[in-house]
């Protein structure tokens, strides 16, 4: 089950970084949804490697192939199978890593769990496997569009360069106008320069992605162990290199008193809403109808093009230097992954709520 996500809208993934293909099976997709293949491809293009000078140079077209569950352009309600073929692997770049454990990678832990590992590009632990999440997330977005729900993520911090926490200060659509995917053009230039500088040193850097979900109805989520923010947090922390999650005011709320943090309810034309949104659109683990917003922290990519000390499978000390093509910063390509996981969580909860109310 560790390869399957969701309860009603589910995704089961398969594939490795240097295998024949990566792909998945989406089950629970509502029938009759118009499947815009160009939109799905566009989402993959936002994630694909080689899209700018601050991403990995691996050149993959990442062309989606839908195998089932779609007829005459619409979902049938049956499982949607899909693959994206790998076409530009340089497996020889990883030969020097066959018998050693790279610092802060999954090499050692995978070997301890399974007794075998695919050393080529990280195998199953590679971020390339997130292709399947983006496809499923695109399908979820197509369904959410009919419900008036939108999901938008953007880079809000790289290293120590950050924009204001209040996302309402920015036109979030501008995030797609630069390589970093930051909605503030001037800050984006600084972020891009920092990433380029770090890349020139053979090093990497981390940062924060903010996500905003608009139009989500009140009532999604469970009151105890299935709290909506817990589900979102679990989804985000399952993404490669994710290290932290906070929703609403997050850790900053400790600087305020309850009288400052409480979101006061008001009613306009019969619609109940809150005058502020410190809660981040979720109260008691259930959505309250306001914008849901959260932040995800990503660590610096573990693969650096510098000499590093480690040990081999026999515990003998050794030194190695990574080769190949790697991202100096994961954030620009992680933005669509954050959106995809968010869309799946929201659609899954919407469908679950629908079943409960029936």
Rosetta silent file (secondary structure, phi, psi, omega in degrees, C-alpha in Angstrom):
SEQUENCE: XXXXXXXXXXXXXXXXXXXXXXXXXXXXXXXXXXXXXXXXXXXXXXXXXXXXXXXXXXXXXXXXXXXXXXXXXXXXXXXXXXXXXXXXXXXXXXXXXXXXXXXXXXXXXXXXXXXXXXXXXXXXXXXXXXXXXXXXXXXXXXXXXXXXXXXXXXXXXXXXXXXXXXXXXXXXXXXXXXXXXXXXXXXXXXXXXXXXXXXXXXXXXXXXXXXXXXXXXXXXXXXXXXXXXXXXXXXXXXXXXXXXXXXXXXXXXXXXXXXXXXXXXXXXXXXXXXXXXXXXXXXXXXXXXXXXXXXXXXXXXXXXXXXXXXXXXXXXXXXXXXXXXXXXXXXXXXXXXXXXXXXXXXXXXXXXXXXXXX
SCORE:     score description
SCORE:     0.000 S_00000001
   1 L     0.000  -13.539 -178.426    0.000    0.000    0.000 S_00000001
   2 L   -67.728  -11.969  177.716    2.976    2.333    0.319 S_00000001
   3 L   -98.899    5.679 -179.509    2.798    2.793   -3.449 S_00000001
   4 E  -121.980  134.564 -178.612   -0.865    3.863   -3.359 S_00000001
   5 E  -118.836  139.141  175.287   -2.188    7.277   -2.308 S_00000001
   6 L    99.548  170.437 -178.661   -5.762    8.232   -1.450 S_00000001
   7 L  -116.896  -48.452  175.780   -8.966    6.507   -0.370 S_00000001
   8 L  -106.342  -53.778  170.024  -11.564    7.086   -3.106 S_00000001
   9 L   -87.060  107.657 -173.518   -9.503    9.023   -5.655 S_00000001
  10 E  -119.453  152.508  173.678   -6.376    6.878   -5.610 S_00000001
  11 E  -128.625  126.226  170.875   -3.027    6.811   -7.377 S_00000001
  12 E  -113.443  124.815 -175.269   -0.778    3.765   -7.574 S_00000001
  13 E  -107.738  158.965  173.815    2.656    4.516   -9.020 S_00000001
  14 E  -149.962  162.942  174.892    5.402    2.409  -10.552 S_00000001
  15 E   114.014  162.975  177.822    8.786    2.881  -12.194 S_00000001
  16 L  -131.930  166.039 -175.791   12.350    3.981  -11.510 S_00000001
  17 L   -56.385  -41.873 -175.525   14.556    6.838  -12.675 S_00000001
  18 L  -114.408   20.319  175.562   16.489    4.773  -15.224 S_00000001
  19 L   -81.638 -169.815 -179.467   13.911    2.092  -16.005 S_00000001
  20 L   -67.668  -37.525 -176.585   11.874    1.819  -19.200 S_00000001
  21 E  -164.181  164.147  166.449    9.147    4.145  -17.951 S_00000001
  22 E  -117.912  154.467 -178.195    7.376    5.609  -14.954 S_00000001
  23 E  -173.405 -166.471 -178.312    3.632    5.562  -14.677 S_00000001
  24 E  -171.778  177.358  175.142    0.580    4.876  -12.622 S_00000001
  25 E  -130.178  121.496  175.932   -3.047    3.915  -12.309 S_00000001
  26 E  -100.475  124.243  176.918   -5.638    6.452  -11.146 S_00000001
  27 E  -118.748  153.219  179.167   -8.832    4.945   -9.772 S_00000001
  28 L    88.142    6.426  176.528  -11.947    6.743   -8.552 S_00000001
  29 L   -67.219  125.034 -179.970  -11.880    9.466  -11.203 S_00000001
  30 L   -56.365  143.465  179.510  -15.472   10.666  -11.598 S_00000001
  31 L   -74.272  150.988  173.989  -17.014    9.692  -14.925 S_00000001
  32 L    86.570    2.425  178.452  -17.785   12.256  -17.592 S_00000001
  33 L   -77.863  130.653  177.136  -14.945   14.658  -16.836 S_00000001
  34 E   -66.612  122.876 -177.487  -13.447   16.164  -20.000 S_00000001
  35 L   -97.005  102.216 -179.843   -9.854   14.941  -20.165 S_00000001
  36 L   -86.672   97.345 -177.355   -7.711   17.707  -21.626 S_00000001
  37 H   -64.069  -33.257  178.072   -4.545   15.857  -22.640 S_00000001
  38 H   -64.089  -37.409  177.707   -2.839   19.126  -23.566 S_00000001
  39 H   -65.325  -43.168  177.972   -3.415   20.381  -20.014 S_00000001
  40 H   -60.591  -43.564  178.905   -1.909   17.210  -18.551 S_00000001
  41 H   -64.015  -39.227  178.195    1.106   17.604  -20.837 S_00000001
  42 H   -60.895  -40.947  177.636    1.432   21.248  -19.831 S_00000001
  43 H   -64.309  -40.299  176.654    1.565   20.223  -16.163 S_00000001
  44 H   -65.003  -37.341  178.918    4.281   17.679  -16.985 S_00000001
  45 H   -63.153  -31.450  178.046    6.220   20.345  -18.878 S_00000001
  46 H   -69.622  -26.201 -179.480    6.252   22.464  -15.718 S_00000001
  47 H   -94.825  -21.852 -167.410    7.907   19.555  -13.870 S_00000001
  48 L   -64.990  155.279  177.590   10.160   18.192  -16.593 S_00000001
  49 L   -73.353  165.837  173.917   13.967   18.499  -16.469 S_00000001
  50 L    71.590   19.650 -175.901   15.983   20.765  -18.740 S_00000001
  51 L   -87.078  -12.573  177.316   13.455   23.621  -18.755 S_00000001
  52 L  -160.528  174.614 -177.509   15.933   26.341  -17.727 S_00000001
  53 L   -73.809   -8.608  179.310   19.577   27.004  -16.885 S_00000001
  54 L  -106.879   16.738  174.282   18.859   26.507  -13.148 S_00000001
  55 L  -121.748  171.319  179.232   17.463   22.973  -13.516 S_00000001
  56 L   -57.131  148.796 -179.499   19.062   19.641  -14.342 S_00000001
  57 L   -83.902    0.148  177.850   20.333   19.238  -17.910 S_00000001
  58 L   -58.416  127.156 -172.917   18.619   15.852  -18.349 S_00000001
  59 L  -106.244   92.885 -179.263   16.647   16.281  -21.569 S_00000001
  60 L  -118.567  131.272  177.315   13.385   14.355  -21.349 S_00000001
  61 L   -72.944  -25.278  178.988   10.245   15.167  -23.377 S_00000001
  62 L    51.216   53.315 -179.171    8.058   13.489  -20.712 S_00000001
  63 L   -82.411  126.239 -178.587    5.281   12.697  -23.172 S_00000001
  64 E   -77.623  138.674  172.776    2.156   11.302  -21.524 S_00000001
  65 E  -123.464  111.795  176.823    0.553    8.117  -22.887 S_00000001
  66 E   -86.005  125.306 -172.664   -2.981    7.445  -21.613 S_00000001
  67 L  -103.816  -22.223 -175.890   -3.694    3.723  -21.765 S_00000001
  68 L  -163.404  170.651  172.963   -7.207    3.318  -20.379 S_00000001
  69 L    80.100    4.396  179.343  -10.162    4.940  -18.673 S_00000001
  70 E  -130.560  129.101  179.486  -10.763    7.635  -21.304 S_00000001
  71 E  -136.161  125.582 -178.911  -13.275    7.375  -24.150 S_00000001
  72 L    50.938   41.481  173.337  -14.027   10.088  -26.686 S_00000001
  73 L    81.927    6.652 -179.225  -12.196   12.619  -24.573 S_00000001
  74 E  -131.154  151.853  177.595  -13.994   11.936  -21.287 S_00000001
  75 E   -69.121  141.740 -177.974  -13.300    9.835  -18.204 S_00000001
  76 L   -96.289   -9.767 -174.266  -15.317    6.622  -18.096 S_00000001
  77 L    93.101   -9.099  177.119  -15.119    6.084  -14.343 S_00000001
  78 L   -89.866  165.164 -179.723  -12.784    3.124  -14.911 S_00000001
  79 L   -55.440  136.106  177.138   -9.098    3.095  -13.880 S_00000001
  80 E  -100.491  109.098  177.145   -6.941    5.482  -15.903 S_00000001
  81 E   -95.610  144.203 -178.727   -3.605    3.864  -16.714 S_00000001
  82 E  -153.176  155.981  173.370   -0.716    5.945  -18.040 S_00000001
  83 E  -139.515  155.958  169.475    3.015    5.857  -18.684 S_00000001
  84 E  -131.066  118.104 -174.147    5.784    8.330  -19.446 S_00000001
  85 E   -79.375  143.154  172.840    8.797    6.706  -21.052 S_00000001
  86 L   -85.207  129.311 -175.411   12.380    7.406  -19.990 S_00000001
  87 L  -128.752   -7.653 -172.264   14.465    8.324  -23.032 S_00000001
  88 L  -134.074   43.651  179.801   17.566   10.179  -21.828 S_00000001
  89 L   -77.051  139.850  171.288   19.159    8.100  -19.070 S_00000001
  90 L  -118.775   71.096 -173.122   22.928    8.313  -18.516 S_00000001
  91 H   -61.711  -27.189 -179.131   23.248    5.296  -16.233 S_00000001
  92 H   -64.410  -22.517  179.318   27.027    5.229  -16.588 S_00000001
  93 H   -65.134  -16.236 -175.720   27.209    8.476  -14.610 S_00000001
  94 H  -107.939    5.725 -175.515   26.230    6.489  -11.520 S_00000001
  95 H   -61.715  -33.543 -179.271   28.591    3.527  -11.868 S_00000001
  96 H   -73.508   -2.945 -179.597   30.965    4.928   -9.210 S_00000001
  97 H  -107.960    4.501 -175.242   28.058    4.869   -6.745 S_00000001
  98 L   -57.664  -40.216 -172.067   27.159    1.194   -7.171 S_00000001
  99 L  -115.475   17.679  178.191   28.841    0.050   -3.963 S_00000001
 100 E  -131.312  166.614 -178.066   28.755    3.133   -1.731 S_00000001
 101 L  -109.522  115.766 -178.924   26.193    5.121    0.193 S_00000001
 102 L   -72.824  138.130  179.576   25.775    8.771   -0.804 S_00000001
 103 L   -58.128  134.724  174.554   25.368   11.227    2.091 S_00000001
 104 L    62.908   16.053  173.601   21.740   12.199    2.859 S_00000001
 105 L  -100.534  179.518  179.725   20.371    9.953    0.084 S_00000001
 106 L   -90.102    6.566 -176.379   18.131    6.897    0.386 S_00000001
 107 H   -54.448  -54.837 -175.721   20.967    4.526   -0.623 S_00000001
 108 H   -66.676  -45.594 -176.649   21.690    3.165    2.864 S_00000001
 109 H   -67.203  -39.217  176.486   18.096    3.018    4.075 S_00000001
 110 H   -63.193  -42.456 -178.627   16.849    1.286    0.905 S_00000001
 111 H   -64.605  -39.480  179.380   19.690   -1.249    1.164 S_00000001
 112 H   -67.793  -36.819 -177.927   18.880   -1.940    4.818 S_00000001
 113 H   -76.215  -43.733 -171.570   15.169   -2.404    4.074 S_00000001
 114 H  -108.677  -18.274 -177.677   15.361   -4.449    0.861 S_00000001
 115 L    77.274    4.990  178.847   18.909   -5.833    0.721 S_00000001
 116 L  -156.773  149.437  177.014   19.174   -4.552   -2.856 S_00000001
 117 L  -150.510  151.870  175.127   18.982   -1.155   -4.511 S_00000001
 118 L   -91.941  109.139 -175.220   18.999    0.394   -7.966 S_00000001
 119 L   -80.275   -9.914 -175.391   21.942    2.790   -7.848 S_00000001
 120 H   -76.276  104.503  177.354   21.124    4.395  -11.216 S_00000001
 121 H    65.179   18.100  179.955   19.815    7.857  -10.506 S_00000001
 122 H    90.571   -6.802  177.489   18.417    6.788   -7.170 S_00000001
 123 H    59.062 -126.305 -177.059   16.065    4.199   -8.680 S_00000001
 124 H   -71.192  -23.862 -178.674   12.660    4.283   -7.018 S_00000001
 125 H   -82.555   -2.063 -179.120   13.730    7.057   -4.605 S_00000001
 126 L   -68.899  147.457  176.119   14.409    9.442   -7.498 S_00000001
 127 H   -65.950  -12.327  178.316   12.270   12.558   -7.890 S_00000001
 128 H   -62.238  -27.372  179.738   11.582   11.345  -11.429 S_00000001
 129 H   -65.194  -18.735  179.792    8.914    9.101   -9.961 S_00000001
 130 H   -68.658   -8.590  172.930    6.931   12.257   -9.108 S_00000001
 131 H   -51.328  -44.254 -177.728    5.885   12.342  -12.769 S_00000001
 132 H   -62.359  -36.483  178.869    3.037   10.013  -11.795 S_00000001
 133 H   -65.677  -40.746 -178.682    1.885   12.424   -9.104 S_00000001
 134 H   -65.356  -40.105  177.957    1.790   15.319  -11.560 S_00000001
 135 H   -63.326  -49.242 -179.868   -0.345   13.335  -14.018 S_00000001
 136 H   -63.509  -37.850  178.111   -2.787   12.276  -11.298 S_00000001
 137 H   -65.073  -36.501  177.395   -2.803   15.810   -9.930 S_00000001
 138 H   -64.610  -40.411  176.887   -3.644   17.172  -13.378 S_00000001
 139 H   -63.779  -42.030  178.039   -6.603   14.787  -13.571 S_00000001
 140 H   -63.065  -40.527  178.418   -7.708   15.893  -10.114 S_00000001
 141 H   -61.047  -40.017  179.623   -7.421   19.548  -11.176 S_00000001
 142 H   -61.651  -37.141  177.555   -9.670   18.886  -14.179 S_00000001
 143 H   -72.630  -41.024 -178.514  -12.325   17.521  -11.828 S_00000001
 144 H   -66.696  -30.786  178.837  -11.870   20.359   -9.306 S_00000001
 145 H   -56.986  -36.788 -179.838  -12.250   22.972  -12.056 S_00000001
 146 L   -70.968  -15.948  179.240  -15.873   21.899  -12.444 S_00000001
 147 L  -100.320    1.407 -179.706  -16.340   22.557   -8.726 S_00000001
 148 L    75.094   23.093 -179.460  -14.784   26.022   -8.884 S_00000001
 149 L  -105.779  129.583  178.734  -11.747   24.960   -6.848 S_00000001
 150 E  -120.615  150.735  179.238   -8.269   26.162   -7.854 S_00000001
 151 E  -128.388  124.196 -179.072   -4.819   25.200   -6.586 S_00000001
 152 E  -137.694  122.609  177.060   -1.822   27.521   -7.027 S_00000001
 153 E  -116.182  159.598 -179.350    1.674   27.077   -5.630 S_00000001
 154 E  -160.246  158.928  176.667    4.748   29.280   -5.985 S_00000001
 155 E   -78.911  120.602 -178.672    8.281   29.701   -4.725 S_00000001
 156 E  -109.012  -12.433  177.708    8.226   32.072   -1.766 S_00000001
 157 E  -158.947  138.119  170.955   11.807   31.667   -0.510 S_00000001
 158 E  -130.347  120.949 -175.366   15.195   30.450   -1.765 S_00000001
 159 L    58.512 -126.121  179.123   17.955   30.418    0.817 S_00000001
 160 L  -100.434   10.940  179.127   17.584   33.679    2.735 S_00000001
 161 E   -98.249  118.414 -173.920   15.780   35.502   -0.099 S_00000001
 162 E  -139.613  153.884  172.408   12.035   35.649    0.566 S_00000001
 163 L   -96.897  175.473  179.349    8.877   37.509   -0.421 S_00000001
 164 L   -62.681  147.544 -179.272    6.163   38.641    2.008 S_00000001
 165 L   -68.644  -29.925 -177.341    4.205   35.844    3.675 S_00000001
 166 L   -74.585  105.506 -176.614    0.850   37.421    2.720 S_00000001
 167 H   -67.116  -18.308  179.098    0.101   35.906   -0.701 S_00000001
 168 H   -68.028  -11.371  179.293   -2.632   38.499   -1.275 S_00000001
 169 H   -77.860   -6.997 -171.290    0.131   41.025   -1.975 S_00000001
 170 L  -130.215  154.779  168.792    0.926   39.323   -5.295 S_00000001
 171 L   -86.711  103.312 -172.567   -0.594   38.280   -8.602 S_00000001
 172 H   -64.925  -20.497  179.034    0.095   34.560   -8.294 S_00000001
 173 H   -67.097  -22.293 -179.849   -0.236   34.031  -12.042 S_00000001
 174 H   -69.769  -12.857  179.975    3.049   35.898  -12.501 S_00000001
 175 H   -60.603  -28.853 -178.710    4.851   32.971  -10.916 S_00000001
 176 H   -83.774    2.566 -177.695    4.866   31.198  -14.277 S_00000001
 177 H   -93.174    0.610  178.013    6.634   34.119  -15.951 S_00000001
 178 L  -141.802  163.319 -172.691   10.094   33.314  -14.557 S_00000001
 179 L   -67.235  -25.008 -176.267   12.297   30.256  -14.112 S_00000001
 180 L   -85.452  -20.844 -176.104   12.063   30.252  -10.305 S_00000001
 181 L    66.895   49.715  174.915    8.241   30.411  -10.230 S_00000001
 182 L  -112.589  133.451 -175.794    8.101   33.351   -7.840 S_00000001
 183 L   -74.360   -8.270  177.534    5.211   35.850   -8.236 S_00000001
 184 L  -104.712  108.391 -173.414    7.435   38.851   -7.459 S_00000001
 185 H   -55.766  -42.659 -177.819    9.626   39.571  -10.548 S_00000001
 186 H   -66.611  -44.456  178.222   12.355   41.505   -8.715 S_00000001
 187 H   -66.737  -34.511  178.851   12.741   38.892   -5.989 S_00000001
 188 H   -59.807  -39.942  178.580   12.655   36.167   -8.641 S_00000001
 189 H   -62.386  -41.419  178.871   15.737   37.687  -10.274 S_00000001
 190 H   -65.875  -41.750  178.105   17.594   37.597   -6.956 S_00000001
 191 H   -62.198  -44.885 -179.288   16.541   33.998   -6.356 S_00000001
 192 H   -62.750  -40.950  178.882   17.635   32.959   -9.841 S_00000001
 193 H   -64.252  -39.578  179.197   21.022   34.643   -9.386 S_00000001
 194 H   -64.901  -44.692  179.728   21.516   32.849   -6.065 S_00000001
 195 H   -63.164  -42.090  179.258   20.671   29.451   -7.563 S_00000001
 196 H   -63.314  -38.916  179.804   23.011   30.077  -10.511 S_00000001
 197 H   -66.269  -43.968  179.082   25.792   31.078   -8.130 S_00000001
 198 H   -64.884  -39.824  179.054   25.329   27.991   -5.981 S_00000001
 199 H   -61.816  -40.012 -179.948   25.243   25.797   -9.088 S_00000001
 200 H   -63.421  -25.290  179.470   28.577   27.251  -10.269 S_00000001
 201 L   -87.217   -0.967 -176.903   30.095   26.137   -6.961 S_00000001
 202 L    74.506   21.106 -176.238   28.863   22.585   -7.484 S_00000001
 203 L  -115.960 -177.416 -179.178   26.547   23.053   -4.510 S_00000001
 204 L  -137.248  168.483  179.599   22.780   23.195   -3.898 S_00000001
 205 L  -148.749  153.658 -178.309   20.282   25.271   -1.931 S_00000001
 206 L  -109.009 -165.712 -178.486   16.792   24.858   -0.488 S_00000001
 207 E   172.654 -159.199 -174.940   13.787   27.057    0.169 S_00000001
 208 E  -132.248  138.913  172.443   10.030   27.244    0.671 S_00000001
 209 E  -113.112  131.850  176.000    6.995   26.720   -1.577 S_00000001
 210 E  -104.606  142.007  179.113    3.662   28.286   -0.628 S_00000001
 211 E  -128.816  138.896 -179.872    0.375   26.839   -1.859 S_00000001
 212 E  -126.064  126.915  177.991   -3.078   28.471   -1.933 S_00000001
 213 E  -113.067  118.575 -178.346   -6.339   26.573   -2.495 S_00000001
 214 E  -111.188  147.518  176.181   -9.333   28.751   -3.367 S_00000001
 215 L    85.232    5.594 -178.814  -12.992   27.830   -3.638 S_00000001
 216 L   -72.399  127.742 -179.045  -12.816   24.831   -1.315 S_00000001
 217 L   -71.058  159.237  173.935  -16.205   24.308    0.360 S_00000001
 218 L   -71.037  147.358  174.124  -16.605   24.059    4.113 S_00000001
 219 L   107.433    0.827  179.424  -16.848   20.563    5.561 S_00000001
 220 L   -89.723  139.124 -178.945  -13.914   18.673    4.018 S_00000001
 221 L   113.044  166.843 -178.365  -11.699   16.657    6.340 S_00000001
 222 L  -115.641  150.525 -172.332  -12.183   14.430    9.368 S_00000001
 223 L   -77.644  -14.477 -175.939  -12.353   15.550   13.020 S_00000001
 224 L  -118.552  -99.515 -174.558   -9.831   13.144   14.524 S_00000001
 225 L   -83.008  -10.159  179.657   -7.009   11.279   12.760 S_00000001
 226 L  -106.245   31.540 -179.954   -8.032   12.337    9.260 S_00000001
 227 L   -52.495  141.132 -175.467   -7.751   16.074    9.823 S_00000001
 228 H   -61.138  -41.412  179.807   -7.478   17.907    6.502 S_00000001
 229 H   -68.461  -28.940  176.579   -4.270   19.703    7.434 S_00000001
 230 H   -69.555  -38.682  177.235   -2.781   16.383    8.569 S_00000001
 231 H   -65.131  -43.330  177.812   -3.639   14.849    5.198 S_00000001
 232 H   -63.309  -42.958  179.062   -2.084   17.805    3.372 S_00000001
 233 H   -61.746  -43.032  178.042    0.983   17.607    5.595 S_00000001
 234 H   -61.679  -42.105 -179.864    1.362   13.878    4.948 S_00000001
 235 H   -64.270  -43.434 -178.408    1.021   14.451    1.203 S_00000001
 236 H   -67.872  -41.973 -176.806    3.607   17.233    1.174 S_00000001
 237 H   -74.212   -7.151  173.982    6.118   15.380    3.336 S_00000001
 238 L   -85.049   -6.645  179.126    5.922   12.419    0.945 S_00000001
 239 L   -81.151  139.172  179.470    7.534   14.602   -1.754 S_00000001
 240 L   -52.217  134.637  175.182   11.265   14.147   -2.274 S_00000001
 241 L    74.266   -0.008  177.065   13.398   16.627   -0.271 S_00000001
 242 E   -72.577  133.282 -176.100   10.424   18.026    1.710 S_00000001
 243 E  -123.847  -15.019 -177.794   11.479   18.704    5.309 S_00000001
 244 E  -157.473  154.341 -179.250    8.738   20.788    6.893 S_00000001
 245 E  -143.573  135.239  172.244    5.054   21.741    6.664 S_00000001
 246 E  -145.803  144.398  179.894    2.976   24.495    8.257 S_00000001
 247 E  -122.151  157.426 -175.631   -0.515   25.769    7.468 S_00000001
 248 L    60.723 -139.260  178.552   -2.164   29.096    8.223 S_00000001
 249 L   -69.684  -18.916  177.088    0.056   31.269   10.398 S_00000001
 250 H    58.975 -138.996 -177.384    2.067   28.160   11.253 S_00000001
 251 H   -65.642  -22.072 -179.850    4.934   28.651   13.673 S_00000001
 252 H   -67.348  -17.059 -177.113    4.487   32.426   13.517 S_00000001
 253 H   -66.368  -19.000 -178.385    1.261   32.146   15.530 S_00000001
 254 H   -69.264  -15.210 -179.831    3.275   31.748   18.732 S_00000001
 255 H   -85.455   -2.459 -177.313    4.144   35.443   18.537 S_00000001
 256 L  -116.242  162.984  173.886    0.468   36.431   18.902 S_00000001
 257 L   -93.475  164.222  179.995   -2.160   36.207   21.628 S_00000001
 258 H   -58.613  -35.376  179.362   -5.430   34.346   21.210 S_00000001
 259 H   -65.480  -22.521  178.772   -7.265   37.633   20.899 S_00000001
 260 H   -92.334  -27.638 -175.723   -5.095   38.412   17.867 S_00000001
 261 H   -88.051  -29.132 -175.574   -5.217   34.955   16.301 S_00000001
 262 L   -60.196  134.635  178.241   -8.914   34.164   16.553 S_00000001
 263 L   -94.051  109.276 -176.623  -10.777   34.415   13.232 S_00000001
 264 L   -74.383  134.545  178.405  -14.047   36.252   13.880 S_00000001
 265 E   -83.714  146.834  175.883  -17.138   34.993   12.074 S_00000001
 266 E  -143.538  165.205 -179.574  -19.413   37.309   10.143 S_00000001
 267 E  -133.245  128.558  178.281  -22.426   36.882    7.857 S_00000001
 268 E  -130.021  119.421 -179.091  -23.118   38.666    4.575 S_00000001
 269 L    53.120   37.298  176.853  -26.262   37.888    2.557 S_00000001
 270 L    85.675   -4.883  179.182  -26.620   34.640    4.441 S_00000001
 271 E   -98.808  123.387  178.576  -23.057   33.490    3.805 S_00000001
 272 E   -86.320  132.580  178.542  -20.934   32.901    6.906 S_00000001
 273 E  -146.729 -178.367  177.840  -17.245   33.747    6.578 S_00000001
 274 E  -115.197  148.675 -178.245  -14.354   34.990    8.730 S_00000001
 275 L   -77.490  -23.739  174.335  -12.959   38.503    8.854 S_00000001
 276 L  -131.116  173.954 -178.205   -9.388   37.162    9.024 S_00000001
 277 L  -140.920   49.895  176.617   -7.833   33.843    8.045 S_00000001
 278 L   -64.530  -25.158 -177.290   -5.054   33.073   10.516 S_00000001
 279 L   -73.509  -14.419 -179.383   -6.397   29.491   10.627 S_00000001
 280 L    72.582   30.038  174.605   -5.470   28.900    6.997 S_00000001
 281 L    78.564    6.370 -178.562   -8.953   27.791    5.981 S_00000001
 282 E  -136.150  128.042  176.846   -9.033   24.803    8.342 S_00000001
 283 E  -135.590  130.325 -176.617  -10.499   24.617   11.843 S_00000001
 284 L    65.195   21.309  179.891  -10.832   21.459   13.886 S_00000001
 285 L    83.928    4.688 -176.549   -9.289   19.557   10.995 S_00000001
 286 E  -125.615  139.310 -179.597  -12.170   20.531    8.674 S_00000001
 287 E   -62.918  143.635 -178.437  -12.233   23.177    5.930 S_00000001
 288 L  -111.295    7.293  176.937  -14.215   26.313    6.798 S_00000001
 289 L    96.027  -10.500  176.576  -14.698   27.703    3.278 S_00000001
 290 L   -86.703  172.543  176.370  -11.878   30.261    3.403 S_00000001
 291 L   -56.603  134.096  171.781   -8.645   30.044    1.393 S_00000001
 292 E   -95.198  125.249  178.860   -6.489   27.112    2.467 S_00000001
 293 E  -138.188  144.605 -178.510   -2.845   28.091    2.490 S_00000001
 294 E  -154.126  168.110 -178.771    0.308   26.364    3.666 S_00000001
 295 E  -127.948  141.780  179.198    4.090   26.340    3.262 S_00000001
 296 E  -124.515  125.450  178.588    6.455   23.462    2.515 S_00000001
 297 E   -92.685  133.194  178.011   10.180   23.621    3.268 S_00000001
 298 E  -117.033  134.582 -179.686   12.569   21.797    0.930 S_00000001
 299 L   -76.507  164.946  170.967   16.144   20.954    1.831 S_00000001
 300 L   -61.103  140.550  178.958   19.117   21.566   -0.479 S_00000001
 301 L   -54.107  135.689 -174.258   19.383   18.731   -3.015 S_00000001
 302 L   -70.934  -25.971 -179.776   21.599   16.014   -1.545 S_00000001
 303 L   -82.243  112.620  176.983   23.607   15.472   -4.746 S_00000001
 304 L  -119.714  147.616 -177.409   26.431   18.018   -4.884 S_00000001
 305 L   -91.617   56.422  178.467   29.265   18.107   -7.420 S_00000001
 306 L  -137.060  158.397  176.719   31.974   18.236   -4.782 S_00000001
 307 E   -63.873  133.424  178.583   34.221   15.650   -3.120 S_00000001
 308 E  -134.965  148.476  177.093   32.434   13.959   -0.223 S_00000001
 309 E   -94.480  141.549  177.404   33.438   11.373    2.346 S_00000001
 310 E  -157.915 -163.478  174.798   31.296    8.294    2.910 S_00000001
 311 E  -131.626  159.793  176.821   31.546    4.525    3.330 S_00000001
 312 E   -93.405 -174.596 -176.193   30.959    1.576    1.008 S_00000001
 313 L   -61.700  -22.368  179.581   28.709   -1.450    1.589 S_00000001
 314 L   -93.434    4.332  179.247   31.434   -3.050    3.718 S_00000001
 315 L    82.564    8.979 -178.889   31.728    0.017    5.923 S_00000001
 316 L   -83.784  133.953 -179.881   35.103    1.020    4.515 S_00000001
 317 E   -65.130  143.020  179.318   35.709    4.780    4.271 S_00000001
 318 E  -153.482  167.275  176.807   35.933    6.233    0.772 S_00000001
 319 E  -123.594  141.142  178.212   35.686    9.512   -1.105 S_00000001
 320 E  -145.418  163.274  174.280   33.566   10.156   -4.161 S_00000001
 321 E  -132.812  125.746 -178.273   32.334   12.973   -6.376 S_00000001
 322 L   -63.942  146.470  173.145   28.924   12.825   -8.014 S_00000001
 323 L  -120.288  174.346  175.871   28.707   12.965  -11.785 S_00000001
 324 L    99.796 -162.137 -172.224   25.780   13.551  -14.084 S_00000001
 325 L  -118.457  121.092 -172.677   23.016   16.147  -14.316 S_00000001
 326 L  -140.293  155.614  178.078   21.334   17.393  -11.174 S_00000001
 327 L   -78.296  131.206  173.321   19.151   20.240   -9.921 S_00000001
 328 L   -76.631  -18.955  177.939   20.951   22.904   -7.865 S_00000001
 329 L  -152.178  127.672 -174.223   17.568   23.770   -6.320 S_00000001
 330 L   -79.118  -18.098 -167.648   14.475   21.569   -6.341 S_00000001
 331 H   -57.863  -48.998 -176.643   11.910   24.344   -5.869 S_00000001
 332 H   -55.518  -37.844 -178.871   11.128   25.445   -9.466 S_00000001
 333 H   -88.529  -13.892  179.328   10.242   21.891  -10.498 S_00000001
 334 H   -83.676  -18.862 -179.098    8.592   21.012   -7.169 S_00000001
 335 H   -53.723  -52.275  179.249    5.901   23.702   -7.534 S_00000001
 336 H   -66.490  -23.147  177.809    3.656   21.574   -9.827 S_00000001
 337 H   -72.315  -42.160  176.162    4.229   18.555   -7.564 S_00000001
 338 H   -60.175  -43.610  177.894    2.965   20.478   -4.535 S_00000001
 339 H   -61.859  -42.704 -177.037   -0.080   21.522   -6.560 S_00000001
 340 H   -62.588  -46.819 -179.698   -0.678   17.957   -7.718 S_00000001
 341 H   -64.837  -37.172  178.235   -0.615   16.465   -4.229 S_00000001
 342 H   -63.646  -45.844 -178.884   -2.898   19.245   -2.959 S_00000001
 343 H   -61.522  -40.214  179.484   -5.418   18.661   -5.737 S_00000001
 344 H   -65.353  -41.422  179.473   -5.514   14.929   -5.023 S_00000001
 345 H   -62.817  -46.152 -177.623   -6.098   15.473   -1.302 S_00000001
 346 H   -66.315  -45.257  179.662   -8.941   17.943   -1.896 S_00000001
 347 H   -63.797  -41.764  179.702  -10.683   15.843   -4.564 S_00000001
 348 H   -59.802  -42.845  179.723  -10.358   12.699   -2.456 S_00000001
 349 H   -71.086  -35.354  176.872  -11.981   14.457    0.505 S_00000001
 350 H   -62.451  -45.410 -179.468  -14.713   15.965   -1.655 S_00000001
 351 H   -67.242  -36.692  177.271  -15.629   12.517   -3.005 S_00000001
 352 H   -65.298  -42.568  178.412  -15.482   11.031    0.482 S_00000001
 353 H   -61.825  -39.488  179.591  -17.789   13.756    1.804 S_00000001
 354 H   -62.347  -40.339  179.460  -20.190   13.080   -1.063 S_00000001
 355 H   -67.483  -42.139 -178.987  -20.330    9.393   -0.144 S_00000001
 356 H   -63.628  -42.476 -178.144  -20.901   10.136    3.546 S_00000001
 357 H   -70.733  -25.345  176.892  -23.756   12.573    2.820 S_00000001
 358 L   -72.743    0.000    0.000  -25.453   10.071    0.552 S_00000001
